[in-house]
Amino acid sequence: MSAVSGLLRVMSAVPRVHLADPQANAEEIAALLARADEEGAQLCVFPELCLTGYTCADLFLHSALLDAAKEALCALAARPVRTAFVVGLPLELGGRLYNCAAVVRGGDIHIIPKAYLPNSGEYYEARWFSPGESAADTASLPCGEVPVHRTGLLDCRDFTLGVEICEDLWVPAPPSASLCQRGALVIANPSAGNELVTKHAYRQSLISQQSARCLCAYVYAGAGYGESTTDMVFSGYAGIYENGRLLAENRRFARKASYAVADVDLERLRFKRRQSRTFFPERAPEGDPVPALRACDLPKPEPDARLLRPLSPTPFVPQGAELNARTEEILLIQTQGLLTRMERVGTQKAVVGVSGGLDSTLTLLAAAFAFDRAGWDRRGLVGITMPGMGTGRRTRGNAERLMELVGCTSLCIPIGAAVGQHFADIGQDPEVHDVCYENCQARERTQIVMDYANKIGALALGTGDLSELALGWCTYNGDQMSMYNMSASVPKTLIRHLVRWVGEQLGGDILPVVQDILDTPISPELIPSKEGELTQRTEDTLGAYALHDFFLYHFMDSGSSPRKLYALACAAFDGQYGREQILAALRTFVRRFFTQQFKRSAMPDGPKVGSVSLSPRGDWRMPSDALASVWLREVEAL
């Protein structure tokens, strides 16, 4: 099991099949169970009818095979195995034959019969088996009478397990939907679907979609090598999914035993269900309680330092070929939002403050992209650079050159004199470089952008981003305010890719300027220096934005506690940031996230582009007076 809290280690295992030889199959399964114990798996799922083989056909009707399968099941149940497991076998119950799954833990056996029997094309299950709804309440095994559960639910104390078998997943209303509404967090599917051209992609999509609809983990194990190839071939697919996401899978068509193992996040699934107002739990019918699997506190082996699930240090940033497609889609969402708002207010003009930093660069480039899509003259886009006390030559030069290349209307309005007068008016010593000194500059710039937009009948665009909103790293009624903010739900780690991509789309000489902006350290540039160059580096004060975006994603997506955020970050950033750096950034994140809510409560309109948003009208409603005590105490205990 993983050392990270709330995770359940599961395994999907595909043994080599010895057709119609339950004893040999039990030995193959036992070897994989030993491997499951070594991996620290708490639950292992094997394929449908794996104790006999799925393709035994009329041999299923012979008592010799049925008796051998029952003996093999009892032998497996008697083994000293820590892992709970699910295996498939044919069982005669009350004079009828059923395709069953046996859930086994510590000698305890529960039987679940298959609900839907495929009986068309290459499938003839109705020739041998009866549907599960007609099954008797108990099964007689050499090791005793065991219960039969037609509902497919088992209480494992830490979570509820649901079992559906192969075809059950493919019907219009899979049993797993009802199982999850009645509490199942993990679905096990022992399966034996044959392989066809294009079928695997459809199967993956089906499992992924079902796990997403049901907000569950889904463990699928398909029959493999050794099944009869008279008319079909079985690839032996093992896949583990969580809420629509593939966590692990094996390589199909192996000629020996194979498996996939992964840590599924039960805490995340519970959080998602609490969030969803359309996931309605079902009450069990009267007299139909969920049975508990004896000794099914699932095994708790020594914590494993490994984390067996995909964990990106940049969860907001897609990887590989998906990056460009996702980047384009985000930009289209941003520009569609902007153009709709501008049409509603009846203007084809917009004003943006351009500093030469990442955020304002994205706003300027995205606005130019939007103007092009609408067929509007880029001269209606006004960029204003407003050099102040700490503005460096590099950023100012990049801002001016960028506006020139974009072809927008360009203005330079220095703010030094106006801010100096304001300092005199309020009695601020210009030699005291405190928060008032900095915020006066931010508010003066916002006033210029707003007032110039009023003057020409334009929309004043915001340049803040999701990461700054999460940390409150913006000036209230300064750069926190605008008439529309396209980047309100775009995190800092993703902005870099958006800036590069839109720069490439606009083309010309823009890209070298964009690259220099990308290479410039993030800074508010509010404190002067003797050299007139960069003196403030935001990440020196706050910690790395990569860490803050990581914390934000898992806090919002999974409801992760500080302890879990710290453990996940240590795994994701191993070798990049030290544990003390991670802890310091986490402390800053928790403290500022709570104390700066008032800035988010008054944030301007802006489109949601991804799964995480902090808009008080959308994803996040939080009182500005909430205390961070519970979370900070957990941070200090780390």
C-alpha positions in Angstrom: 0.0 0.0 0.0 1.1 3.6 -0.6 2.4 5.7 2.2 0.2 8.6 0.9 -3.1 8.7 2.8 -6.4 7.8 1.2 -4.9 5.5 -1.5 -5.9 1.9 -2.2 -3.4 -0.2 -4.1 -5.2 -2.4 -6.7 -4.0 -5.0 -9.2 -5.5 -6.4 -12.4 -3.9 -9.7 -13.1 -4.1 -11.9 -16.2 -2.9 -15.5 -15.7 -1.9 -17.9 -18.4 -4.9 -20.1 -19.1 -4.8 -23.9 -18.9 -8.1 -24.7 -20.6 -10.4 -27.0 -18.5 -7.7 -27.6 -15.9 -8.7 -25.7 -12.7 -5.8 -27.0 -10.6 -3.2 -25.7 -13.1 -5.1 -22.4 -13.3 -5.2 -22.1 -9.5 -1.4 -22.5 -9.5 -1.1 -19.7 -12.1 -3.4 -17.5 -10.0 -1.5 -18.3 -6.8 1.8 -17.1 -8.4 0.1 -13.8 -9.3 -1.3 -13.5 -5.8 2.2 -13.9 -4.4 3.2 -11.1 -6.7 0.3 -9.0 -5.5 1.5 -9.4 -2.0 5.0 -8.3 -3.0 3.5 -5.2 -4.7 1.5 -4.4 -1.6 -1.8 -4.7 -3.4 -4.8 -4.7 -1.2 -7.2 -6.0 -4.0 -6.5 -8.1 -7.0 -8.9 -8.8 -9.8 -8.6 -11.9 -12.2 -10.5 -12.6 -15.4 -13.9 -14.1 -15.9 -14.2 -17.9 -15.5 -10.4 -17.9 -15.0 -10.4 -21.1 -12.9 -11.6 -23.1 -15.8 -11.0 -20.9 -18.8 -13.8 -19.0 -20.5 -13.9 -21.1 -23.7 -14.8 -24.5 -22.2 -18.1 -24.5 -24.0 -20.2 -27.7 -23.4 -17.6 -28.9 -20.9 -19.2 -26.4 -18.5 -22.1 -28.9 -18.2 -19.8 -31.7 -16.8 -19.7 -32.1 -13.1 -16.0 -33.2 -13.2 -15.0 -29.7 -14.4 -17.5 -27.9 -12.0 -16.3 -29.9 -9.0 -12.6 -29.3 -9.9 -13.3 -25.6 -10.1 -14.9 -25.5 -6.6 -12.0 -27.4 -5.2 -9.5 -25.0 -6.8 -11.4 -22.1 -5.3 -11.3 -23.5 -1.8 -7.6 -24.3 -2.2 -6.9 -20.6 -3.2 -9.1 -19.3 -0.3 -7.0 -21.4 2.2 -3.7 -19.9 1.1 -2.0 -17.4 3.4 -2.5 -14.5 1.1 -2.9 -10.9 2.4 -4.5 -9.6 -0.8 -8.2 -9.7 -1.2 -9.0 -11.1 -4.7 -11.7 -11.7 -7.2 -11.7 -14.8 -9.4 -14.2 -16.2 -11.9 -15.7 -19.7 -12.1 -18.8 -21.6 -13.1 -21.0 -22.6 -10.2 -24.2 -24.7 -9.9 -26.7 -23.0 -7.6 -30.0 -24.6 -6.9 -29.8 -26.8 -10.0 -28.9 -24.1 -12.4 -25.4 -23.1 -13.7 -24.1 -19.6 -13.3 -21.1 -17.6 -14.5 -19.8 -16.3 -11.1 -17.2 -14.1 -9.5 -15.9 -15.2 -6.1 -14.6 -12.5 -3.8 -12.0 -14.0 -1.4 -10.3 -12.6 1.7 -8.7 -14.5 4.6 -10.6 -17.7 3.8 -13.9 -15.8 3.5 -15.7 -16.4 0.2 -18.7 -14.4 -1.3 -20.2 -15.3 -4.7 -21.6 -12.8 -7.2 -23.4 -14.2 -10.3 -23.3 -12.5 -13.7 -26.4 -10.4 -14.5 -26.3 -10.2 -18.3 -25.4 -13.1 -20.6 -24.3 -12.3 -24.2 -25.9 -14.7 -26.6 -25.3 -13.4 -30.1 -22.4 -13.5 -32.7 -19.6 -15.5 -31.2 -21.1 -15.6 -27.7 -23.4 -18.5 -26.5 -23.5 -18.0 -22.8 -27.2 -18.6 -22.5 -26.5 -22.2 -23.8 -24.9 -23.0 -20.4 -25.6 -20.2 -17.8 -28.7 -18.6 -16.2 -28.9 -14.9 -15.5 -27.8 -14.0 -12.0 -31.2 -12.7 -10.8 -32.4 -16.3 -10.5 -29.5 -17.5 -8.4 -30.0 -19.2 -5.0 -28.9 -17.5 -1.8 -26.0 -19.9 -1.0 -23.5 -22.0 -2.7 -22.2 -25.4 -1.5 -18.4 -25.7 -1.7 -16.0 -28.3 -0.4 -15.0 -25.7 2.2 -18.6 -25.1 3.3 -21.7 -23.1 2.5 -20.9 -19.6 1.2 -23.3 -16.6 0.6 -24.4 -15.5 -2.9 -25.1 -11.8 -3.5 -27.2 -10.9 -6.5 -26.6 -7.2 -5.8 -22.8 -7.4 -6.4 -22.0 -5.2 -3.4 -19.6 -6.0 -0.6 -18.7 -3.8 2.4 -14.9 -3.7 2.8 -15.0 -1.2 5.7 -12.6 1.3 4.2 -14.8 1.3 1.0 -17.6 -0.6 -0.7 -16.7 -2.9 -3.5 -19.0 -3.5 -6.5 -18.6 -6.4 -8.9 -20.0 -6.6 -12.5 -18.9 -9.3 -15.0 -17.8 -8.6 -18.6 -21.1 -8.1 -20.5 -22.6 -6.2 -17.6 -20.5 -3.3 -18.6 -21.6 -3.3 -22.2 -25.4 -3.1 -21.6 -27.4 0.2 -21.8 -27.7 0.4 -18.0 -24.6 -1.3 -16.5 -25.1 -2.6 -12.9 -22.0 -0.6 -11.9 -24.1 2.6 -12.1 -26.5 1.4 -9.5 -23.7 -0.2 -7.5 -21.9 3.1 -7.3 -25.1 5.0 -6.4 -25.5 2.5 -3.5 -22.0 3.3 -2.3 -19.4 1.3 -4.3 -16.2 3.3 -4.8 -14.3 0.5 -6.6 -15.8 -1.7 -9.4 -14.1 -5.0 -10.2 -14.9 -6.5 -13.6 -13.6 -10.0 -14.4 -14.0 -10.2 -18.1 -13.4 -12.4 -21.2 -14.1 -10.2 -24.2 -12.4 -11.4 -27.3 -10.2 -9.1 -29.4 -11.3 -7.5 -32.7 -9.9 -4.7 -34.8 -10.8 -1.3 -33.2 -12.5 -3.1 -30.2 -9.7 -2.3 -27.7 -10.0 1.5 -28.2 -13.8 1.2 -27.7 -13.3 -0.9 -24.6 -10.9 1.7 -23.1 -13.3 4.4 -23.9 -16.2 2.4 -22.3 -14.3 1.7 -19.1 -13.0 5.3 -18.9 -16.5 6.8 -19.4 -18.1 4.4 -16.9 -15.6 5.2 -14.3 -16.1 9.0 -14.9 -19.9 8.8 -14.9 -19.9 6.7 -11.7 -17.0 8.7 -10.0 -15.3 5.4 -9.2 -12.2 3.3 -9.6 -12.6 0.6 -12.2 -10.4 -2.5 -12.2 -10.8 -4.6 -15.4 -9.2 -8.0 -16.0 -9.6 -9.7 -19.4 -9.0 -13.4 -20.4 -5.7 -14.0 -22.1 -3.3 -16.5 -23.6 -4.3 -20.1 -23.4 -8.0 -19.6 -24.1 -9.2 -21.5 -27.2 -8.5 -19.9 -30.5 -11.1 -22.0 -32.4 -13.0 -18.9 -33.3 -11.7 -16.1 -31.1 -8.5 -14.6 -29.8 -8.2 -13.1 -26.3 -5.6 -10.4 -25.7 -5.5 -10.5 -21.9 -6.1 -6.8 -21.2 -5.6 -5.5 -17.6 -6.5 -1.9 -17.0 -7.1 0.3 -14.0 -9.1 3.5 -14.3 -10.2 6.3 -11.9 -12.8 8.9 -12.7 -12.2 8.7 -16.4 -8.4 8.5 -16.2 -6.3 5.5 -17.1 -3.9 4.9 -14.2 -2.1 1.7 -15.4 -2.5 -1.1 -18.0 -0.5 -4.1 -19.1 0.8 -4.9 -22.6 -1.8 -7.0 -24.4 -1.2 -10.3 -26.2 1.4 -11.5 -23.7 2.1 -15.2 -23.9 2.6 -15.4 -20.2 1.0 -14.0 -17.0 0.9 -10.2 -16.8 -0.6 -7.5 -14.6 -1.2 -3.8 -14.0 -1.0 -2.3 -10.5 -1.9 1.2 -9.4 -2.9 3.3 -6.4 -6.4 4.6 -6.7 -7.3 7.7 -4.7 -10.4 6.9 -2.6 -10.3 10.3 -0.9 -10.4 12.0 -4.3 -13.4 9.9 -5.3 -15.3 10.7 -2.1 -14.5 14.4 -2.6 -15.8 14.3 -6.2 -19.0 12.7 -5.1 -19.5 15.3 -2.4 -19.0 18.0 -5.1 -21.4 16.5 -7.5 -25.1 17.4 -7.1 -26.2 15.1 -9.8 -24.7 11.9 -8.3 -27.7 10.8 -6.3 -27.1 7.9 -3.8 -29.7 5.2 -3.9 -31.1 3.6 -0.8 -31.0 -0.2 -0.6 -34.4 -1.8 -0.8 -35.9 -3.0 2.5 -34.3 -6.3 3.5 -31.4 -5.9 1.1 -28.4 -4.8 3.3 -24.9 -4.6 1.9 -23.1 -7.7 3.2 -19.7 -7.3 4.9 -16.8 -9.4 3.9 -15.4 -11.0 7.0 -11.9 -9.9 7.8 -12.2 -7.5 4.9 -10.4 -4.7 6.6 -8.2 -4.9 3.5 -4.6 -5.9 4.2 -2.4 -3.1 5.6 1.2 -4.1 4.7 4.1 -1.9 5.5 3.8 1.5 3.8 5.5 1.6 0.4 7.5 4.7 -0.6 6.5 4.2 -4.2 3.5 6.0 -5.6 1.9 3.8 -8.2 -0.2 6.3 -10.1 0.6 9.0 -12.7 1.6 12.2 -11.0 2.7 15.2 -13.0 4.6 18.1 -11.4 2.6 20.3 -13.7 -1.0 19.0 -13.5 -2.4 22.0 -15.4 -0.1 21.5 -18.3 -0.9 18.6 -20.7 1.9 16.5 -22.0 3.0 15.4 -25.4 0.9 15.8 -28.5 -2.1 17.0 -26.4 -0.3 20.2 -25.4 -0.8 22.1 -28.7 -4.4 21.0 -29.1 -5.3 21.9 -25.5 -3.5 25.2 -25.8 -5.4 26.1 -28.9 -8.7 25.2 -27.2 -7.9 27.4 -24.2 -7.1 30.3 -26.4 -10.4 29.8 -28.4 -12.3 29.8 -25.1 -10.5 33.0 -24.0 -11.1 34.8 -27.3 -14.7 33.7 -27.6 -15.4 35.1 -24.1 -13.7 38.4 -25.0 -15.5 38.8 -28.4 -18.9 38.0 -26.9 -18.4 40.6 -24.1 -17.2 43.3 -26.5 -20.1 42.7 -28.9 -22.5 42.9 -25.9 -21.2 46.3 -24.8 -21.0 47.5 -28.4 -17.3 48.1 -28.9 -14.4 47.0 -31.1 -11.8 48.6 -28.9 -9.9 47.2 -25.9 -7.1 48.6 -23.6 -4.5 46.6 -21.9 -1.5 47.6 -19.7 1.6 46.0 -21.1 4.5 45.5 -18.7 6.8 43.1 -20.7 5.9 40.3 -18.2 4.2 37.0 -18.9 0.6 37.8 -18.0 0.2 41.1 -19.9 2.0 39.5 -22.9 -0.7 36.7 -23.0 -3.5 39.3 -22.7 -2.1 41.4 -25.5 -1.4 38.4 -27.8 -4.7 36.7 -27.0 -6.6 40.0 -27.7 -4.8 40.4 -31.0 -5.7 36.8 -31.9 -9.4 37.6 -31.0 -9.3 40.8 -33.1 -8.0 38.8 -36.1 -10.8 36.2 -35.6 -13.4 38.9 -35.6 -11.9 40.7 -38.6 -11.3 43.8 -36.5 -8.5 46.4 -37.0 -5.7 45.7 -34.5 -5.4 49.4 -34.1 -8.5 49.2 -32.0 -6.4 47.3 -29.5 -4.6 49.8 -27.3 -1.5 48.8 -25.4 -0.2 51.1 -22.7 3.2 50.7 -21.1 3.4 52.6 -17.8 7.0 52.8 -16.6 7.3 53.4 -12.9 9.9 53.4 -10.1 11.1 49.8 -10.6 10.6 49.3 -14.3 13.6 47.7 -15.9 15.1 48.4 -19.4 14.6 44.8 -20.5 10.9 44.5 -19.7 10.1 48.0 -21.0 12.0 47.3 -24.2 10.1 44.0 -24.7 6.8 45.7 -24.0 7.4 48.4 -26.6 8.8 46.0 -29.2 5.9 43.6 -28.7 3.3 46.3 -29.2 5.1 47.5 -32.3 5.1 44.0 -33.8 1.5 43.2 -32.9 0.5 46.4 -34.7 -1.8 47.7 -32.0 -2.1 51.3 -30.9 0.8 51.9 -28.6 1.1 54.5 -25.8 3.7 55.2 -23.1 2.4 57.0 -20.0 5.0 57.2 -17.2 3.4 57.1 -13.7 6.3 58.5 -11.7 5.0 62.1 -11.4 1.4 61.0 -10.7 2.5 58.5 -8.0 4.8 61.1 -6.5 2.0 63.6 -6.2 -0.2 60.8 -4.6 2.6 60.1 -2.1 2.6 63.8 -1.2 -1.2 63.8 -0.9 -1.3 60.9 1.6 2.0 61.6 3.4 3.9 58.5 2.1 7.6 58.8 2.4 9.0 57.8 -1.1 12.1 56.3 0.6 9.9 53.8 2.5 9.4 50.9 0.0 6.5 49.2 1.8 3.2 47.7 0.6 1.7 51.2 0.3 4.6 52.3 -2.0 4.1 49.3 -4.2 0.3 49.3 -4.3 0.0 53.0 -5.2 1.8 52.2 -8.4 -0.5 49.3 -9.2 -3.6 51.3 -8.6 -2.3 54.2 -10.6 -1.7 51.9 -13.6 -5.2 50.4 -13.2 -6.7 53.9 -13.1 -4.9 54.9 -16.3 -6.1 51.8 -18.2 -9.7 52.2 -16.9 -9.9 55.9 -17.6 -8.4 55.6 -21.1 -10.8 52.8 -21.9 -13.7 55.2 -20.8 -12.2 58.0 -22.9 -12.3 55.9 -26.2 -15.2 53.7 -25.4 -13.2 50.5 -25.0 -13.1 47.5 -22.7 -10.3 47.5 -20.0 -8.7 44.1 -20.0 -7.3 42.4 -16.9 -3.9 40.8 -16.9 -4.0 38.7 -13.7 -4.1 34.9 -13.6 -5.4 32.0 -11.5 -2.1 31.5 -9.6 -2.1 35.1 -8.5 -5.7 34.9 -7.5 -5.1 31.8 -5.4 -2.3 33.5 -3.5 -3.8 37.0 -3.5 -0.6 38.2 -5.3 -2.4 41.2 -6.7 -3.3 44.7 -5.5 -7.0 45.0 -4.4 -8.6 47.5 -6.7 -5.4 47.6 -8.7 -4.3 44.9 -11.0 -7.0 42.7 -9.3 -9.7 44.8 -11.1 -10.6 45.1 -14.8 -13.7 45.1 -17.0 -13.0 41.6 -18.3 -10.1 39.2 -17.5 -9.5 36.4 -20.1 -6.9 34.7 -17.9 -8.8 34.5 -14.7 -8.7 30.7 -14.6 -5.3 30.2 -16.4 -2.5 29.2 -14.0 1.0 30.6 -14.3 2.6 27.3 -15.3 0.2 27.0 -18.3 0.6 30.7 -19.3 4.1 30.0 -20.6 2.8 27.5 -23.1 -0.1 29.8 -24.2 2.3 32.7 -24.7 4.7 30.6 -26.8 1.8 29.1 -28.9 0.0 32.3 -29.7 3.3 34.0 -30.5 3.9 31.3 -33.0 0.4 31.7 -34.5 0.8 35.5 -34.9 4.2 34.9 -36.5 6.8 37.3 -37.9 9.4 38.7 -35.5 7.1 38.3 -32.5 8.5 34.9 -31.4 12.1 36.1 -30.4 10.5 38.8 -28.3 8.2 36.3 -26.7 11.1 34.0 -26.0 13.0 36.8 -24.2 9.8 37.5 -22.1 9.6 33.8 -21.3 13.2 33.9 -20.1 12.7 36.9 -17.9 12.2 36.1 -14.1 8.7 36.9 -12.9 8.7 40.2 -11.0 6.2 43.0 -10.1 9.0 45.6 -10.7 7.8 48.0 -8.1 11.0 48.7 -6.2 13.7 50.9 -7.8 17.3 49.7 -8.2 20.5 51.7 -8.9 21.1 49.9 -12.1 17.6 50.3 -13.3 17.2 46.5 -13.7 15.3 43.7 -12.0 15.5 43.8 -8.2 12.3 41.8 -7.2 11.8 38.2 -8.0 8.4 37.0 -7.1 9.4 33.3 -6.6 12.1 34.3 -4.2 9.3 35.7 -1.9 6.5 33.2 -2.6 8.2 30.0 -3.5 8.1 28.4 -7.0 4.8 28.9 -8.9 5.2 25.3 -10.0 4.7 24.2 -6.4 1.8 26.6 -5.8 0.0 25.5 -9.0 0.6 21.9 -7.9 -0.9 22.6 -4.4 -3.8 24.5 -6.0 -4.7 21.8 -8.4 -4.8 19.0 -5.8 -6.5 21.2 -3.2 -9.3 22.1 -5.6 -9.5 18.8 -7.6 -9.3 16.3 -4.8 -9.8 18.3 -1.5 -6.3 17.1 -0.5 -5.2 17.9 3.0 -1.9 19.7 3.7 -0.4 16.3 4.7 -1.4 14.8 1.4 -0.3 17.8 -0.6 3.1 17.6 1.0 3.5 13.9 0.3 2.3 14.2 -3.3 4.6 17.2 -3.9 7.6 15.3 -2.4 7.0 12.5 -4.9 6.3 14.8 -7.9 9.2 17.1 -7.3 11.8 14.6 -6.0 15.2 15.9 -7.0 13.9 19.3 -8.1 12.9 20.9 -4.8 14.0 19.9 -1.3 11.5 19.0 1.4 12.1 22.2 3.3 11.4 24.3 0.1 8.2 22.3 -0.5 7.1 22.7 3.2 7.9 26.5 3.1 5.9 26.9 -0.1 3.0 24.9 1.3 2.9 27.0 4.4 2.7 30.1 2.2 0.1 28.6 0.0 -2.3 27.7 2.9 -1.8 31.0 4.7 -2.3 33.2 1.7 -5.1 31.1 0.1 -7.3 31.8 3.2 -6.3 35.4 4.0 -6.7 36.6 0.4 -10.2 35.3 -0.3 -11.6 38.9 -0.2 -9.8 39.7 -3.4 -11.5 36.7 -5.2 -14.9 37.6 -3.8 -14.7 40.8 -5.8 -13.0 39.5 -8.9 -14.2 40.6 -12.4 -15.8 38.4 -15.0 -13.6 36.0 -16.9 -14.1 32.6 -18.6 -13.5 29.3 -17.0 -11.1 27.4 -19.2 -10.2 24.3 -17.2 -11.4 22.1 -14.3 -10.2 24.6 -11.7 -11.7 28.1 -11.2 -11.8 30.5 -8.2 -14.7 32.6 -9.4 -17.2 33.4 -6.6 -19.9 33.0 -9.2 -18.6 29.6 -10.4 -16.5 26.9 -8.7 -15.5 28.5 -5.4 -17.6 30.1 -2.7 -15.7 30.8 0.5 -16.2 33.3 3.3 -13.5 35.9 3.5 -13.4 35.5 7.2 -12.6 31.7 7.2 -9.7 30.7 9.4 -6.8 28.6 8.2 -6.1 27.2 11.7 -7.1 23.6 10.9 -4.9 23.5 7.8 -2.0 25.4 9.2 -1.9 23.1 12.3 -1.5 20.2 9.9 1.3 22.0 8.0 3.2 22.7 11.3 2.9 19.0 12.3 4.7 17.9 9.1 
